[in-house]
Amino acid sequence: IILFYGALPSAPNICICMEFTDKGSLDGIYKKIGAIDIDVVAHVAIADSKAWCIFMITDIKPSDVMCNSKGQIKVCDFSVSGQFISLIADT
């Protein structure tokens, strides 16, 4: 799971500070290079299942799967930003 450092409201946006993944999303990688090797897909599936065990993330998409040059796979679901907006609105 990607590291989240914090978020700052900056109307009308929210600035999200998170861990940098130099290879970007699985979706972006697929668009650049095409088909992805089965070993990589298996690695992604394992990372996805670990994240699902910690959080009940039910809608992981290729754009939520981030990769870095160390071969690490990180799950990053921006749907939580909607929850953050609600939290700020309530305070």
C-alpha positions as CSV (number, residue, x, y, z in Angstrom):
1,I,0.0,0.0,0.0
2,I,1.4,3.4,-1.0
3,L,2.5,5.7,1.8
4,F,0.2,8.6,2.4
5,Y,1.9,11.6,4.0
6,G,-1.0,14.0,4.2
7,A,-3.4,16.2,2.4
8,L,-4.0,19.9,2.3
9,P,-7.1,21.7,1.1
10,S,-6.4,24.2,-1.6
11,A,-9.7,25.4,-2.9
12,P,-11.2,24.1,-5.1
13,N,-8.7,21.2,-5.0
14,I,-6.9,19.0,-2.5
15,C,-3.2,18.5,-2.6
16,I,-2.3,14.9,-1.8
17,C,1.2,14.1,-0.6
18,M,2.1,10.5,-1.1
19,E,5.0,8.2,-1.9
20,F,6.5,8.7,-5.3
21,T,6.5,5.7,-7.7
22,D,8.8,6.4,-10.6
23,K,7.3,3.9,-13.0
24,G,3.7,5.2,-12.6
25,S,0.5,3.2,-12.7
26,L,0.0,-0.3,-14.3
27,D,-2.5,1.3,-16.6
28,G,0.1,3.9,-17.8
29,I,2.8,1.1,-18.3
30,Y,0.3,-1.0,-20.3
31,K,-0.4,2.0,-22.6
32,K,3.3,2.6,-23.2
33,I,4.6,-1.0,-23.7
34,G,1.5,-3.1,-24.4
35,A,1.0,-6.6,-23.0
36,I,2.5,-7.3,-19.6
37,D,4.5,-10.4,-18.8
38,I,2.6,-13.1,-16.8
39,D,5.2,-13.0,-14.0
40,V,4.5,-9.3,-13.5
41,V,0.7,-9.9,-13.5
42,A,1.2,-12.6,-10.8
43,H,3.3,-10.2,-8.7
44,V,0.5,-7.6,-9.0
45,A,-2.2,-10.1,-8.1
46,I,-0.2,-11.0,-4.9
47,A,0.2,-7.3,-3.9
48,D,-3.5,-6.7,-4.6
49,S,-4.6,-9.6,-2.5
50,K,-2.4,-8.4,0.4
51,A,-3.9,-4.9,0.2
52,W,-7.4,-6.4,0.1
53,C,-6.7,-8.3,3.3
54,I,-5.8,-5.1,5.1
55,F,-8.5,-2.8,3.6
56,M,-11.7,-3.9,2.0
57,I,-10.8,-2.4,-1.4
58,T,-13.2,-3.8,-3.9
59,D,-12.7,-1.8,-7.0
60,I,-8.9,-1.9,-7.7
61,K,-8.2,-0.8,-11.2
62,P,-4.9,-0.8,-13.2
63,S,-4.8,3.0,-12.5
64,D,-4.7,2.2,-8.8
65,V,-1.7,-0.1,-9.0
66,M,1.6,1.9,-8.8
67,C,5.0,0.5,-9.7
68,N,8.6,1.6,-9.0
69,S,12.0,0.8,-10.4
70,K,12.7,-1.5,-7.4
71,G,10.0,-3.9,-8.6
72,Q,7.7,-2.9,-5.8
73,I,3.9,-2.9,-6.4
74,K,1.8,-0.5,-4.4
75,V,-1.9,-0.1,-4.2
76,C,-3.2,3.5,-4.3
77,D,-6.9,4.1,-4.3
78,F,-7.9,7.7,-4.6
79,S,-11.5,7.1,-3.8
80,V,-10.5,7.9,-0.2
81,S,-10.1,11.6,-1.3
82,G,-13.9,11.9,-1.4
83,Q,-13.9,10.8,2.3
84,F,-11.3,13.5,3.0
85,I,-13.4,16.2,1.3
86,S,-16.4,15.1,3.5
87,L,-14.2,15.3,6.6
88,I,-13.0,18.8,5.8
89,A,-16.6,19.9,5.1
90,D,-17.7,18.7,8.5
91,T,-15.0,20.6,10.4
